Amino acid sequence: MKTLGLDIGTNSIGWGIVDENAEKIEKCGVYIFPEGVKIEKGVESSKASERTGFRSARRLKFRRKLRKHETLRVLINNGMCPLTLEELEKWHKEKIYPTSKNFINWYRTDEEKNWEPYFLRKKCVEQKCEPYEIGRALYHIAQRRGFLSNRKETTKETDGKVSEGISELSQAKGNKTLGQYFYELKQAGEKVRGKYTSRKEHYEEEFNRICEIQEISEKLKGDLHKAIFFQRKLKSQKFLVGKCTFETDKPRCPISHFEFEEFRMLSFINSIRVYRNSDNFDGPSLFDDLEEHYPKDNKLTEEEKESIKPLFFRSKGNFDFKDIAKKIRGKNDEWEFNYRDDTNVAGCPVSRELKNIFSDNWKNIKIPNEDSASDKKYYDINDIWHVLYDFDDDEKLHEFALNKLHLDSETAEKFCAIHFQQGYANLSLKAIRKILPFL
């Protein structure tokens, strides 16, 4: 009888064939293969993440190149850049850099002749300028254009360091445009690079000021804006969402949906068990399953359930179970629960915000929609939730709140401040709606 033995490691497989009758090893060896991770200075990292980083850099460079090409094309067509379309296409397709002396002088910086991008940007918002001066200032804006905030992003970077840096810059520059402020910094010998800038708050504001001062036509302004600031939307990733456990043809429900929040809240409340007669307590410890030991009457009463529901509607998404235990126990400190005091409980933050904005009857709200082409002539709470879920631009969302939902300015700000937690439940919305009546 022969036996195969394997020794499997992270980057090798050792093998041996043993003849048990002869009590000897017939053959053995080892296969060594590269590790699946990159180790640098003792730190492991994914090789795929390194490739992804390089690919992202290539895409960023390629799209910046397309943006500059399109901006130059618009500038050339409107006499704002000393270059021909033929020279531009050769530069773009054949990598032949233009040799026109006028273009080289237009593109290069000459501080002695006051031909410097930040100076030209400053000049363009203070007085009427020549077409080539306007074109050079706009091309400089196209080379940068700043960070575009996405309200659906909830990363620590966008919520922390970046947004803080943008706010500090906005305060420092005051009523000046970004070009004016940066030119003053350069004149004072301070660094301009390395500061966080906002596309809408800084660059688009300066672009609009330049167009206004230089009396640029609406058509040209639209062409320039598209060339400089266009950014395609991210591809939809809905196909990656898993299917429901019960309704296998339906996608899972986002955890930010108010009906899932209700489902999660009621499921947790119904799972709470309390042992009130602590004098004769002979049940298990808090770490065991109390359902096997406690009778059915250890469920919460309807009054107790209703009393703890308001605890879930709080600004912070999660809270400790001790808040629920305190509410139910009252002065009965010896009552035992099947959850520890430090158990993390998920709240209903989205439902809370919607309730604060649209009052207690928020689930049945119907706001007239005169512009609707369908038979449905109103916005209900599902429509409003979908708007919050899908819109990624704060300005458009604020405009919708004012014009469609008829909210006042202060309430519209609160409406725009509602941010959703990312993620999906195990069940679809269809399954949740079927289960809710039984909870």
Phi, psi and omega in degrees: 000131181248141182235135176263127177246137181236139173237103187263121177247188182288329179220028177201155174229116175265142182222155177203141177249120184250129173268106187288330180291317180274351180055051179212159178271118181283309180217154175201163180180186181212137173253124179249133181224160182298149177290152181278000180232160177262129179245118180227120183057038177079004182251127179274141175212156182286136175292328179296323181294326178294316178296320179298320179298316178294320180295319178297321179295319179296318179296318180298316179295317181296317182289326175295322178297315178297320180296316180293323178297315181293322178296315178298323180298317179293319180296319180296315181297340183246020174065033182247007179211129182281063181216152177261158179296327179296316178295322179296316181292323176296320178296320185285316188263322186254002179060030177264108184291137181300138179255005180299127182296323179297318180292318180299317177293325178293321185279324185282161178264132176224094186292333179294326180264012182057036175250078184224133189308314183292324176295318180293322177296320177295316182296323184292340178259005181243336182201168177291138184234168176285155181305319180294325178293317178296316181298319181293322179295318181291324178294325177295322176296320180296331180289342183241283175066356166078180183274132178259116181284140177239118186294342180277348178280136181232026182288155179298329182294312183288328181278341187248267190298316184293308182296326178293318179295321179295317180296318179297319179294319180297320178293319183293322184278339178062231182274358178284157172282168181297320179297318178298314183294316181292326177295319178295323177296317180296320179296329179276000179082016180265158180285144177256322181290159176086010179257144179279125181237150181256136180296310183285314187287331185247301187285315180293326177296318178292319178301316180295322178295318179298315180298324180290313183292321183272002176055048178284137183295158182298322180295312180295322178299317179295319179295318179293318180298318179295318181293321186275319192249358182298138175214122182293152179286154177294146178293142180296138178248023183298330182294345180275348181290133182290171181265157181296147179296323184258309177268085192292349178261003183249142178287157180291153184274137174299142182289350178274356181289137185295331178286328174291321177300319178294317178301315181294319180296310182293323178299318181291316180300318181289345180271351182286133175235143181227134176256108189274330183270078186287342181296323181253029185290114176232024181279190182281179176283173181294345183269355180264171177278107184286342184299328182287336187257328186268142176290169185296335182285006174276002172290159179290148174285165179299324179295319180293320178298315181293329183289332183264349180302318179300339180295335182281341183265082181223159185296319177282133186298322186240159177207170182273150180296339182301332177295320177291315181300319180296321181294321182279317183297314189066239180266359181273078187293343185269358179295140181251146179237163178272011174232144176285158181297331182267011176296132180279126182245131180279132179266198181233068186294322181292316178299322180298313182295317179296322179294319180295327183275318187251015176073181187296334182267032187297331182289336182254013184293143176221111181257123183304140177232094185289338185273356184292134178270349181268180179289338181279110186255028181206162172260125174256183187294331177292319176299317182295319178297318180296324176297313178299323184285324188266325184292133178246006181240123182296323182294316179294322179294319179295321178296320177297317180298321181285312190272327184261319181267353177057041176271151175285169188300317182294316180292325178297323177297318178296321179298316180290338182279355179287118179243141185263142172283137182276147178136170183226150178278180176275343185247157175276166178296326179297314180294320180298318180294331177285327184277326187310315181302333181275350179267000000 
